[in-house]
């Protein structure tokens, strides 16, 4: 299934049904009088977060959603039926923004969360409501009230336990394929991952969700490269795994580049629990790998893991460290 994390759609609630002009006419009933019923309410527009979705692809091919209008009133004081409601099914983690993207309307961060976006128009009153002492046979009824309409943006921010960070070609997709059953695209050129990829890791009778975020580059917080669109997915991750290419001589500079992007982007990303790993150590001698490990540990002020996804070295210890960190964040919340 194609991944889509942003979509613009038009929504409109239903108009109210018109009131009825009717008079009671029955044999042997001398004073029938008005008996026109009210129009029905137009359909509402709701949004609801559901568990079994992880993309907004359904809103790529249909951008207009309109609720039906209410039915008109009828004689004998019969009120028209209300128009059926529309419920927009959204993945958990979806945000609803105004058309100019400046106002956050709703944030569906939990399954089952439901919100009324647009209220259907009220039905018009029938002529029975306009009877008075001076007007016993009113020939007046109200049209239904119009529904509401608006354009909105849907923006999906994936909710995962672990988010993979790193420059392009650091080995994030290879790590995801090695520890889960996910099959991301893997190649020896930058930006092979253009959309976030999810995988489930099973370890010690537990599981956690791993998200491969497309590679970040300097200036990503300003929209450079794949930009802030994918930095937003990192916001929902409990733990961040920063993977660096050990074979790159600029590994220290690469570390600072990603850390600076997290700090500049804001949204408390730089304060999230983070684990650092040097990947592709199979391309180095053991002495060089340990030397780079110690250098990075001194700069980051935390332990650094050594990985070789090609030879499956260090993956088990890495998963255990991630699981421990995830459980630690759950205990603190």
JOLIN-V913666 format. One line per field, one symbol per residue. ss: DSSP state (H for helix, E for strand, - for the rest). phi: phi as a letter, one per 30 degrees, with the letter a starting at -180 (. if undefined). A space follows every 10 residues. Layout:
# JOLIN-V913666
ss = ???
phi = ???
This chain:
# JOLIN-V913666
ss = -----EEEEE EE-------- --E------- ---E------ ----EEEEEE ------HHH- ---EEE---- ---E---E-- -----EEEEE E--EEEEE-- ---EEEEE-- ---EEEEE-- ------HHHH ---------- --------EE EEEEEE---- -EEEE----- -HHHHHHHH- ---------- ------EEEE EEE--EEEEE EE-------H HH-----HHH HHHH----EE EEEEE----- HHHHHHHHHH HHHHH---HH H-EEEEEEE- HHH--HHHHH HHHHHHHHHH ---EEE-E-- --E-HHHHHH HHHHHHHHHH HH-
phi = .ddbcaacbc bbdddddddc cbbdbbdicd cdidbddddd ddddbcbbdb dcbbacddcd cbccbbdddd dddbdiiddd dddddccddb ddjdcccddd iccddabccb didbbddbcd dddddddddc dbdcbdbdcb bcdddddcba cbccbccecb dbcdcldeid jddddeddcb cdbddbacbd hdccbeccbc ccahibbbcc ccdeecbdjd dcjdididec ddddedddbc ccccdddddc dddddddddd dddddihidd cddbccbcci dddcdedddd dddddddddd hadbccbbdd chcidddddd dddddddddd ddc
